[in-house]
């Protein structure tokens, strides 16, 4: 019969910081949000494996969770300082996202496609598929007008969004594939 190896992932991670200072002579408001997400989604046939089937499928894909199939990561920092004299506010948001999605036939692995119990008289296909959808955001915002004061209002906001996305389907150079009708490799990545 057919052989299917499948891994699925759907990961969300977020960090939120809110800093504000009340009405005083000198007000200081600061917010720092740091989010780090490291997501690994791998389906593969290992280096010492010997797999036989009438069609072999290896898939590393997105898992549908309540109609949503996207890795969502975010960092949001909001700060404000309202003061009668001097107001100082700062927001820093850093979102770091690493997503590696891999469908792999490792070096040394051996797969053999042979005709099985289906209606066709030929062996099935070897198919490797990887799919990753990622949405990453970083926001550093002022709260209620940012920094205000009758003498001075100073505010700064910095947002960094750092992403390392890799989606691949591969057959290693020293893997052995016997008698496949077709060999299909596809990798799809959608990163926003």
C-alpha positions, 0 to 999 in steps of 0.5 A: 500500500501507500506510505505517508509520513506527515508532520504538522505545525501551527505555532503562535507566540506574542509578547506585549508590554505597556508602560506609562507614568501618572501625572507627576512633576517628572514622568517616565514611562517605558515598555519593552516587549521581546518575543522569540519563536523558534519553530521546527517542522520536519518530516523525513525518512532517516539515513538508515531507513529502507521503505517500500510502498506503492506511493511514498509521501513525505509532508511537512505542512501547516496544521489547520487550527480552527480554520487558521493555518499560519504561524503568527508571532508578534511583539508590541510595546506601548509607553506614555508619560504625562507630567506637569513638568517633563515627560519621557517615554520609550517603547522597544518591541523586538520580534525574532522568528525562526521557522524551518520547515523540511520534507527530506529523504536523508542521505543513506535512506533507501525507498523502493516504489512497487505496484501494490493493491491499487488498480494501476499496474505501475508503482506509485510516485515519491512525493515530498512536500513542505508548506509554511505560512508565517506572519510576523509583526513588531510594533512600538507605539506611543500611549495617550499622546506619548510623552507630554509635559509643560516644559518638555516631552521626549519620546522614542519608539523602536520596533524590530522584526527579525525573521529567518524562514526556510522551507524546503523539500529535498532528496540528499545526494546519496539517498537511493530511490528505486522504481518510482513512477514519478518524483515530485518535490514542492516547497511553498513559503508565504512570509509576511 
